[in-house]
Amino acid sequence: MGRLAGFKYREIVKRLKELGLTFHRQAAGSHEIWFNEPLRRYTTIPNHPGDMPEGTLRAILRQAGVEVHEFLDEPPEAPEGASDA
């Protein structure tokens, strides 16, 4: 399981709201359109029971312009080859 595994719709929406995304409109069926105002980007979020597949959550974050570390509230990872010295 990866770092993005095990998230449910409600927790995803809560974290995205904290990052500044807003509900835009209801889409077809159980899907919703959310908007990232500062970046002027939209993303579609399925409102399905159970855990969101990790690949789906990654695609949502990519479409919305949200980095994984921001979503997980972690410090950004250092680039490859970077050292603390």
DAMO-V750346 format. One record per residue. N is the residue number from 1. PSI is psi in whole degrees, 0 to 359 (none if undefined). Layout:
n: <N & N>
psi: <PSI & PSI>
This chain:
n: <1 & 2 & 3 & 4 & 5 & 6 & 7 & 8 & 9 & 10 & 11 & 12 & 13 & 14 & 15 & 16 & 17 & 18 & 19 & 20 & 21 & 22 & 23 & 24 & 25 & 26 & 27 & 28 & 29 & 30 & 31 & 32 & 33 & 34 & 35 & 36 & 37 & 38 & 39 & 40 & 41 & 42 & 43 & 44 & 45 & 46 & 47 & 48 & 49 & 50 & 51 & 52 & 53 & 54 & 55 & 56 & 57 & 58 & 59 & 60 & 61 & 62 & 63 & 64 & 65 & 66 & 67 & 68 & 69 & 70 & 71 & 72 & 73 & 74 & 75 & 76 & 77 & 78 & 79 & 80 & 81 & 82 & 83 & 84 & 85>
psi: <136 & 182 & 336 & 8 & 149 & 11 & 136 & 162 & 311 & 319 & 322 & 311 & 319 & 314 & 321 & 323 & 319 & 333 & 2 & 2 & 150 & 150 & 130 & 306 & 163 & 137 & 197 & 134 & 236 & 26 & 149 & 149 & 126 & 153 & 134 & 97 & 311 & 325 & 352 & 47 & 144 & 154 & 151 & 132 & 121 & 136 & 80 & 153 & 157 & 188 & 142 & 131 & 143 & 318 & 323 & 316 & 320 & 319 & 320 & 312 & 318 & 314 & 323 & 350 & 29 & 129 & 149 & 316 & 329 & 315 & 319 & 356 & 49 & 158 & 150 & 149 & 145 & 145 & 156 & 136 & 353 & 144 & 162 & 354 & none>
